């Protein structure tokens, strides 16, 4: 029997593991300032990541999801997007969020349990972080639908991990994106592990990008540790979304070098040999070698960058730790547009209790 259709998923990589170009580079790489911005953002993201974990370990932050080894994805999303676009992030997108206007202290506020850290709308129209797996995908499809109805020129970018691709929300969002020709870019951070479940136990597909085929949209796979490949794929997908109302699924193949979150112990389900092997492919060293090869980076620049990153992160931490807590009644104030009568008495009781505790504390 002869099949009626044939499909293929392209794979893109421009830099090998040593940072050497293995193909002709895109024209945009002639912008050396952009290349440096990519590298600097990745280093800053890793510096922040290390500090956030230290804060959690010392009880100054809640459960935190590391981005270690995955810095190229968030960085390239943030740099490729335009102001009129909308980001619908999941929980490993701090680099993109900061590049889109949020402060590091706001990222820390969110993971410290303060919902004010999710108020991205003071900077842009981006949505706050989504922790429930895959629910952000249908929300992003809704945002892209609104863009289409209103004739908005921007694109919607939504991110998820490999585990989310097994959820119905993921497939439904792709399906509606294809049927309605939505300006939607879906980026999968395929870091090989859905918490403790490896990719080969989650799906039998050869790639996650091929799930785009059934939805009738473009699907591409890129080396997620090659920032040039990630940025180029995003740039192309965003152009198609903005100008052709065409959706794209991008699978960025990378590796989670950390635990799933600070509440996890990955040594219980994967070997240290596997982790050590993947350290050889991580994105920052690869890109630094690339810049060295172009004679765009040297030891002095590296030391200056590390110092500046530490100062930037420390300033964000200081702002976070100095933030006064919200009033206790805020837990009710923002549940509804108007506080219902049934909660008024509870709200008054909360205010009275807080005042009593504060008075006793001052008296002591």
Buried (B, 14 or more C-beta within 10 A) or exposed (E): EEEEEEEEBEBBBBBBBEBEBEEEBBEEBEEEEBBBBBBBBBBBBBBBBEBBBEBBEEEBBBBBBBBBBBBBBBBBBBBBBEEEBBBBBBBBBBBBBBBBBBBBBBBBBBBBEBEBBBBBEEBBBBBBBBEEBBBBBBBBBBBBBEBBEEEBEBBBBBBBBBBBBBBEBBBBBBBBBBEBBBBBBBBBBBBBBBBEEEBEEBBEEEBBBBBBBEBEBBBBBBBBBBBBBBBBBBBBBBBBBBEEBBBBBBBBBBBBBBBBBBEBEBEEEBEEEEBEEBEEBBBBBBBBBBBBBEEBBEEEBBEEBEEBBBEBBEEBBEBBEEBEEEEBBBEBEEEEEEBEEEBEEEBEEBBEEEEEEEEEEEEE
